[in-house]
Amino acid sequence: MFSISVPFYDFPSSPILIIGALGILVALAVFVITYQKYFNSPLNKELQLKKKALLKEKKELTEKLEQIEQDLKNLFNDYKN
């Protein structure tokens, strides 16, 4: 029978590599946390402007929907008569 050996590589145990890997993990964690905190901040002007625009658009769409519903009611009442 053939015996196929799979190569196995040891993880390098150099302190510089371990410190570097931990530094990269810390930097990524800081980036993710600050990104989330910034975009969820009430002081974010972009978020405030976007919220105002969305509220304005919601109001306009609600008014259009109410107008369409009223037109449909009128049309249905005209059709019944």
C-alpha positions as a printed Julia matrix, in Angstrom:
81×3 Matrix{Float64}:
   0.0    0.0     0.0
   0.96   3.56   -0.54
   1.46   5.7     2.45
   0.86   9.34    1.61
   2.16  11.71    4.2
   0.56  15.1     4.51
   3.04  17.85    5.28
   2.45  19.54    8.62
   3.83  22.97    9.29
   4.47  24.25   12.79
   3.22  27.69   13.64
   6.24  29.94   14.06
   6.84  30.68   17.71
   8.88  33.82   17.18
   7.87  36.55   19.66
   8.08  39.21   16.95
   5.55  37.36   14.8
   3.19  36.88   17.73
   3.44  40.54   18.75
   2.89  41.59   15.13
  -0.19  39.38   14.8
  -1.61  40.77   18.05
  -0.91  44.31   16.83
  -2.82  43.64   13.62
  -5.76  42.2    15.59
  -5.81  45.22   17.92
  -5.7   47.61   14.97
  -8.62  45.82   13.28
 -10.63  45.84   16.51
 -10.0   49.58   16.98
 -11.02  50.24   13.37
 -14.29  48.29   13.7
 -15.22  49.87   17.03
 -14.5   53.45   15.94
 -16.32  52.89   12.62
 -19.44  51.71   14.46
 -19.26  54.46   17.08
 -18.82  57.19   14.45
 -21.68  56.13   12.2
 -24.05  55.55   15.12
 -23.13  58.85   16.78
 -25.87  61.48   17.17
 -23.22  64.1    16.33
 -22.65  62.68   12.84
 -23.84  65.43   10.47
 -24.14  63.05    7.53
 -26.48  60.84    9.55
 -28.58  63.85   10.59
 -28.93  65.06    7.0
 -29.81  61.6     5.78
 -32.41  61.2     8.52
 -34.01  64.55    7.65
 -34.11  63.64    3.96
 -35.67  60.27    4.72
 -38.3   61.82    6.97
 -39.15  64.37    4.27
 -39.41  61.63    1.66
 -41.59  59.55    3.99
 -43.93  62.51    4.49
 -44.19  63.09    0.73
 -44.85  59.42    0.03
 -47.49  59.28    2.77
 -49.25  62.28    1.25
 -49.12  60.69   -2.21
 -50.48  57.42   -0.82
 -53.34  59.23    0.93
 -54.16  61.05   -2.33
 -54.15  57.77   -4.28
 -56.39  56.12   -1.69
 -58.8   59.06   -1.86
 -58.84  58.89   -5.67
 -59.55  55.17   -5.52
 -62.43  55.71   -3.08
 -63.86  58.41   -5.32
 -63.48  56.21   -8.39
 -65.13  53.28   -6.63
 -68.0   55.51   -5.43
 -68.45  56.89   -8.94
 -68.48  53.35  -10.33
 -71.13  52.25   -7.79
 -73.43  55.17   -8.71
